[in-house]
Amino acid sequence: MGQYAQMYDKRQPYESDIKVPLIIKGPGIEENTTSDLPVINIDLAPTIISLAGLKPSRLMDGRPIELIGNKTKTERTMLVEYYGEAKDGTVDPECPWSY
């Protein structure tokens, strides 16, 4: 049984479910470098584009993760959204949980 009595998964917006480490390795990224800058999965595409030497579009939802050079800590708001099973017939039949 997991934290908060959640039996099978991590689909709840608890700190232990949304604060997951991100590990990135590649050319120009120093070994054993850590950062406490907040990132979210939509930052991955702009980061890869930036590491390829291109400029990500300002229309992209995410922003490049600062892995090389100056790592300026900036204020940032992130949305954590949850949509899960319910008792109204929308339960995923593949979910091992039972009510």
Secondary structure as the mmCIF struct_conf table of DSSP 4:
data_model
#
loop_
_struct_conf.conf_type_id
_struct_conf.id
_struct_conf.beg_label_comp_id
_struct_conf.beg_label_asym_id
_struct_conf.beg_label_seq_id
_struct_conf.end_label_comp_id
_struct_conf.end_label_asym_id
_struct_conf.end_label_seq_id
HELX_RH_3T_P HELX_RH_3T_P1 GLN A 3 ALA A 5
BEND BEND1 TYR A 8 TYR A 8
BEND BEND2 GLN A 12 GLN A 12
HELX_RH_AL_P HELX_RH_AL_P1 GLU A 15 ILE A 18
TURN_TY1_P TURN_TY1_P1 PRO A 27 GLY A 28
HELX_LH_PP_P HELX_LH_PP_P1 ILE A 29 GLU A 30
TURN_TY1_P TURN_TY1_P2 GLU A 31 ASN A 32
HELX_RH_3T_P HELX_RH_3T_P2 ASN A 41 ASP A 43
HELX_RH_AL_P HELX_RH_AL_P2 LEU A 44 LEU A 51
TURN_TY1_P TURN_TY1_P3 ALA A 52 GLY A 53
HELX_LH_PP_P HELX_LH_PP_P2 LYS A 55 SER A 57
TURN_TY1_P TURN_TY1_P4 ARG A 58 LEU A 59
BEND BEND3 MET A 60 GLY A 62
BEND BEND4 ILE A 68 GLY A 69
BEND BEND5 LYS A 87 GLY A 89
TURN_TY1_P TURN_TY1_P5 PRO A 93 GLU A 94
#
